[in-house]
Amino acid sequence: MSRRVLVTGAGGQLGRDVVDAFAGRVPVGGLTDDRSTGHLGARPACDVVGADHGQLDVADRDAVLGAVHALRPDAIVHAAAWTAVDACEGDPDRAFAVNALGTRHVAEAARLVGAHLVYVSTDYVFDGTSPRPYREWDEPRPVSVYGRSKLAGERELGPDATVVRTSWVCGAHGANMVKTVLRLAAGQGPLHFVDDQRGSPTFTADLAGVVARFALDRRPGTFHVTNQGVTSWFGFARAVVEDSGGDPDRVEAIRTVDLDPPRPAPRPANSVLDNAALRLSGHPLLPDWRDALRRLLAEVAVAGRAG
Ligand SMILES: NC(=O)c1ccc[n+]([C@@H]2O[C@H](COP(=O)([O-])OP(=O)(O)OC[C@H]3O[C@@H](n4cnc5c(N)ncnc54)[C@H](OP(=O)(O)O)[C@@H]3O)[C@@H](O)[C@H]2O)c1
């Protein structure tokens, strides 16, 4: 019998690709049935319901309990969040209503119907002062409202839930760094990006498959899941310009303190997540971010020609 899955935040960049992964519409990498192919394998597509913000507001407890009770899913991927990091800084109540309380509602509903819950969390739960990549067992210490609200969401989960912490998310759908750089590069003059924040760009086409796998396997615990390789926002912007056929020397490095105006929310200088739990379990890691970037740029180019 086909398993039923609910995805919250299904209008977002990750949510859309997670729905596609469950529906079997996209090839998915990461954790595998068949480690030689890197794909979800011969599992039948799931009966997936993706609920976007308009269809399900996770801050509304009655709505969440009602929707989950009606659907009775076997698993829930909770990808909904208020992700506007700087806006969160100015409206902590809204950030906590969505990211913390909203997660409480989804966790309660999952518990009531016995659904396995996968919660998507963030590198911003760490303060970024560590000299090495963060492991799952390191102490979180968020420096922004967004980070604190996402960590509060983690703490609403039962012991059997999965937490997937990821970083610098980009996908074909929605706004992200790649789209921003392509837009800026279409104009004239230099592009300025900070060189003192480091992380691992992570692409939803790769991440979605691992998230789907955790949901189907009901695998508990916290996992750091990012594309491999490390860069700064400056290095990332240069790669986007270069791999889309432009001149990477148009991108110039600045320091975070030189941003004018300064961003309201502080960011961790070191956002690098060691995918230790996956690695130590012997599971394959996601491909290098540069490889994933080239695939996304090819997809965006095809969509541009079609549209
Ligand atoms: N983006 C990143 O760099 C990044 C990094 C690390 C972790 N994450 C985490 O990864 C997950 C997916 O992020 P993403 O990049 O796909 O972000 P996204 O594109 O902003 O998607 C989040 C979705 O959640 C929806 N949403 C907001 N408030 C909601 C509410 N009250 N009820 C239901 N849905 C609501 C948004 O809808 P509207 O836009 O219509 O409000 C949006 O479609 C999030 O949990 C995020 O915290 C993201």
PDBQT file of the ligand as one rigid body, heavy atoms in Angstrom, charges set to zero:
ROOT
HETATM    1  N1  LIG A 401      16.967  29.237   2.777  1.00  0.00    +0.000 N 
HETATM    2  C1  LIG A 401      18.043  28.844   3.445  1.00  0.00    +0.000 C 
HETATM    3  O1  LIG A 401      19.176  29.273   3.149  1.00  0.00    +0.000 OA
HETATM    4  C2  LIG A 401      17.927  27.848   4.570  1.00  0.00    +0.000 A 
HETATM    5  C3  LIG A 401      19.093  27.477   5.267  1.00  0.00    +0.000 A 
HETATM    6  C4  LIG A 401      18.988  26.531   6.291  1.00  0.00    +0.000 A 
HETATM    7  C5  LIG A 401      17.751  25.984   6.613  1.00  0.00    +0.000 A 
HETATM    8  N2  LIG A 401      16.639  26.389   5.954  1.00  0.00    +0.000 N 
HETATM    9  C6  LIG A 401      15.353  25.797   6.337  1.00  0.00    +0.000 C 
HETATM   10  O2  LIG A 401      14.906  25.001   5.261  1.00  0.00    +0.000 OA
HETATM   11  C7  LIG A 401      13.470  24.999   5.209  1.00  0.00    +0.000 C 
HETATM   12  C8  LIG A 401      13.009  25.353   3.822  1.00  0.00    +0.000 C 
HETATM   13  O3  LIG A 401      13.505  26.640   3.501  1.00  0.00    +0.000 OA
HETATM   14  P1  LIG A 401      13.394  27.255   2.035  1.00  0.00    +0.000 P 
HETATM   15  O4  LIG A 401      14.749  27.727   1.670  1.00  0.00    +0.000 OA
HETATM   16  O5  LIG A 401      12.664  26.324   1.142  1.00  0.00    +0.000 OA
HETATM   17  O6  LIG A 401      12.521  28.540   2.395  1.00  0.00    +0.000 OA
HETATM   18  P2  LIG A 401      11.311  29.199   1.621  1.00  0.00    +0.000 P 
HETATM   19  O7  LIG A 401      11.514  29.098   0.147  1.00  0.00    +0.000 OA
HETATM   20  O8  LIG A 401      11.131  30.531   2.256  1.00  0.00    +0.000 OA
HETATM   21  O9  LIG A 401      10.106  28.244   2.010  1.00  0.00    +0.000 OA
HETATM   22  C9  LIG A 401       9.440  28.308   3.243  1.00  0.00    +0.000 C 
HETATM   23  C10 LIG A 401       7.962  28.233   2.967  1.00  0.00    +0.000 C 
HETATM   24  O10 LIG A 401       7.263  28.294   4.229  1.00  0.00    +0.000 OA
HETATM   25  C11 LIG A 401       6.115  29.056   4.014  1.00  0.00    +0.000 C 
HETATM   26  N3  LIG A 401       5.591  29.623   5.245  1.00  0.00    +0.000 N 
HETATM   27  C12 LIG A 401       5.960  30.763   5.900  1.00  0.00    +0.000 A 
HETATM   28  N4  LIG A 401       5.173  30.942   6.971  1.00  0.00    +0.000 NA
HETATM   29  C13 LIG A 401       4.312  29.894   7.010  1.00  0.00    +0.000 A 
HETATM   30  C14 LIG A 401       3.244  29.529   7.867  1.00  0.00    +0.000 A 
HETATM   31  N5  LIG A 401       2.907  30.283   8.925  1.00  0.00    +0.000 N 
HETATM   32  N6  LIG A 401       2.561  28.402   7.612  1.00  0.00    +0.000 NA
HETATM   33  C15 LIG A 401       2.870  27.641   6.516  1.00  0.00    +0.000 A 
HETATM   34  N7  LIG A 401       3.837  27.944   5.648  1.00  0.00    +0.000 NA
HETATM   35  C16 LIG A 401       4.561  29.063   5.907  1.00  0.00    +0.000 A 
HETATM   36  C17 LIG A 401       6.519  30.143   3.042  1.00  0.00    +0.000 C 
HETATM   37  O11 LIG A 401       5.369  30.631   2.370  1.00  0.00    +0.000 OA
HETATM   38  P3  LIG A 401       5.213  32.192   2.027  1.00  0.00    +0.000 P 
HETATM   39  O12 LIG A 401       6.496  32.599   1.380  1.00  0.00    +0.000 OA
HETATM   40  O13 LIG A 401       4.029  32.220   1.131  1.00  0.00    +0.000 OA
HETATM   41  O14 LIG A 401       4.990  32.878   3.350  1.00  0.00    +0.000 OA
HETATM   42  C18 LIG A 401       7.461  29.397   2.099  1.00  0.00    +0.000 C 
HETATM   43  O15 LIG A 401       6.788  28.883   0.979  1.00  0.00    +0.000 OA
HETATM   44  C19 LIG A 401      13.023  25.969   6.307  1.00  0.00    +0.000 C 
HETATM   45  O16 LIG A 401      12.671  25.240   7.450  1.00  0.00    +0.000 OA
HETATM   46  C20 LIG A 401      14.266  26.802   6.603  1.00  0.00    +0.000 C 
HETATM   47  O17 LIG A 401      14.274  27.272   7.927  1.00  0.00    +0.000 OA
HETATM   48  C21 LIG A 401      16.704  27.292   4.925  1.00  0.00    +0.000 A 
ENDROOT
TORSDOF 0
